[in-house]
Amino acid sequence: MNETQTRKGPDARLLLLIPAVLMIAKAGRRRRAMWESGPGREFRLPPRIESALEAWHARAHASDRTEPEAAASA
């Protein structure tokens, strides 16, 4: 057997665990800050998502208006 054991250094899993813990802690701080800001601060979606939802909403209401007319003419 090899009697000269050398220390290899820290485990790679431990080195990957440290950044993961930091990211989770940072996300928790952001979430807590958002909840603590209270009702006085309005939550806004990113503009791209907001415009997509607005377009979907407009199409949904446009189709609601055309369906009764189609049913009435049938």
Buried (B, 14 or more C-beta within 10 A) or exposed (E): EEEEEEEEEEEEEEEEEEEEEEEEEEEEEEEEEEEEEEEEEEEEEEEEEEEEEEEEEEEEEEEEEEEEEEEEEE
